[in-house]
């Protein structure tokens, strides 16, 4: 039986005279990668900010791991971690120092041991003692996600985690996200990239006009459309296929 980890009912939020959320309802189960799709300004980040206690909704109810976002914010904060659109690193510190800083702030025992474990897990051990401003975009994002795992949160919010990354770095992040979900972590992912949702999501919700207009698995959403006409044509490689082939990488997720 699926266990509901995130529950939202009738969520509303306005900014000045603009109503961004007009009554959002959704549920996310434990260990699920749930993709929230929507165009720029649709309200995806607003939902994440409300769920992570950074912002209050005007109306509605939101529960994370059984904790009410408004009435029990401390319980929510102990259960979650948030990775925003841009890596939140102190670039004057090394990768290891960034991890140790977060571990100490969260009161974790043996911060050095925790940092070394995460560096190894995210293939960053060789760069552990480099300043993070010398990291590539993919390395910075992997370090950012590693920092979000400290304290073993039940839920991770990934707000457009691959914005600005090149194809190789994006694939690295996708592999990391899948690994987290396989370990039982619940992930709410916001993205504008349809391919990202196709690659990662167990369930998909489409946010439009301030409400969720459709929710389902990728297959369920595909079944809403008429069957495609089969035509036998030569498939041309995409620019991404060409790029990855040239640099010797294969899309393995």
N, C-alpha and C positions, 0 to 999 in steps of 0.2 A: 504493500500500500504506500502510495506517495505521501511524503510529509511536506506540507506547505511551509516554506521558509519565509517568503515575502507575500504579503497580502495587502492589496490596495483597493479601497472602495470609495467611489464618488469623489475622487480627489480633484479639488479646484484651486486655481491660483491665478490672480490677476496682477498686472503691473501697471499702475496708474489706470488708464482707461482701456488697457488691452487685456482681454481674458485669454490666458495662454493654455491653461488646463480647464476643461469644461465638464469634468466628471469622469475621471480615468479609473477603470477597474482592471486589475490583473492579478494573477497568482503565479508564483514561481516555486517549483518543488526543489527539495534538497538534492544537491549534486547535479543540478541542471544548468546548462548554458542557455540563457534566455536572452535573445537579441531583440532590442527595441529599435525599430527602424523609423526614420522620419527625416524630412528635409531640414535644412537650416531653419532655426526658429520654431520648430514644431513643439518644443517643450521637453525634449529628452533630458537635457542637463538639468532643467528645473525639477523633474521627477527625481533624478539622482540626488540633487541637493536637498530635497525634502526628505528622502529616505535616509540620507546620511546625517540628518539633524542640522544641516547648515542653513536651512530655510524652513519657515513654517508655512503650511498650506492654509488657505483661507477656509476651506471646508473639506470634509472627508476624513477617512481613517486609513492609517498605514501601520502595519505590524511587521516587525522583523524578528524572526525567531521567537515569536510570542510577545515581544516587547512593543508597547505602543510608542510610536515615534514622538508624540507630543508629551505624554505623561511619564514615559520611562526612557528619556534620552540616554541616560548613562548606560542602561542595559543594552540599548541599540549600539552605542559606540563601542562597547566591549565585544560585540558580536560581528562587527563589520570592519572593512578596510576600503579605502577609496583611492583609485588611481585615475587622475584627471587626464585632460587632453594633452598636457605637456608634463614631461618628467619633472617631479618635484625633488630635485637633488640639490645638495650643497656642492657646487662644482669646485670649490676650493678644497674639498675633502676627497680622500681616496674612496674607492668603492667599499672597501672594508670599513673605513671610518664612518661612512654614511649608514651602513647597516648597524654598526655598533651604537651609533647615536640613537637610532630609532629603538633598538633593543633596550637601551638604558631608559629612554623616555617611557617605554611601555612596562618597565619594571621586570624585564625578563631575566631569569638567572643565566649566568655564563654567557654574556653577550658576545664575547670573542668566539666561543664555540658555535653559537647560533649563526654568527656572521660567516664563519668559514664553511659551515654546512650549506648555507644558501648560495655562497659564491660557487661552490662545487656543483650544486644542483642546477644553477643557471649558467654553467660553463664560463664563469668569470674569474676563476682562481688565478689564472695567469695575469690578469689585469687588476688583481686585488689591491695592489699598492700603487697603482697609477691614480692620479687625480681624475675625477670623473669628467672634467671638462675635456679630457683627451679621449673619451669614449666615443664610439660611433653612435649614430641614432638608435640602432638596434640594441647595442649594449646598454645605453642609457635607459631604454624602455625596459629591458630585462631586469636591470638593477632596480628600477622603480617598482616593478611588480614584485621582485624579491623583498623589497622593503615593506610592501603591503602585506606580506605573509607573516611577518613577525607577530607573535602572539597567537598564531593559528586561528584567524577569524573564520567564522562559519560562512560569511557572505563577503564577496568582493564585488565592488562596483567598478567597472571599466568603462570610462566615459571617452568614447572614440579613441581607443588605445593606439591605433596605428596611423593617426593623422600625421602627415608629413614624413612618413617613413618610406624608404625605397622598397621595391618588391622583395628583396632578400631579407631585409629586416622585418618586414611584415610577416613573412612566413615563419621566422624565428618566434615572433610573438604568438602567432596562431598555435604553434607547437606547445608553447608554454601554457597557454590558456587551456588547451585540451588536457594537458597533464594535470593541471589543478583540478579540473572537473572530475577526472578519473579518480582523484584522491578524495572525492566527496565534498569539495568546496562548491558552494552555490555561486554562480556568476551571472550578474546582470550586466549585459554588454549593450552600450549604445553605439550605433554606427550609421553612417550614411552609405557605406559601401555594401552593396547587395551581395557581392562575392564573399565578403567577410562573413555575413550571416549564413550564406550557403555552406561555407566551409566549417563553421563552428557550431551553429545553434541547434539545440534539441527542439526548442520552440521559438517562434517568431511572433512578435506583435507589431502592427503597423499603426503608428501614431499620426493622426492627421486631423486638422481642424479642432484640436484640443481634446480629442477622444481617441480611444483605441477602436479602430474600425474593423480590424480582422486579427485573429489570433489562431495559431495552429503550427503544426510541423511543416517543414518545407514541402513534404509530399502532399499534405492536406491542402496547402495553399496552391500547389500546382494543379490539383484536381478541380479547382474552381474554374479553370480555363478549359476550352475545347482542346481535344487532342491535336497535337501538331501533325501537319501533313508531312509524310515521310518523303523526302527527296534525296536522291543519291548524288551528292556533290562532293568535290574534293575539299577537304577541310584545310583552310589556310591557317598557319600558326599566328597567334596573336603577338602583339609587340612584347607582352610580358613573357610568352613562351620563348621568343627569340632572345630577349635579354637574359633570362635564366639559363638558357642553353649556352650562350656565349661565355657567361661567367662560371659555367660548370656546375650549376645548381639545378636540382630537380624539385618541383613542388610536391612534397611528400605527405602533406596533411590532407 
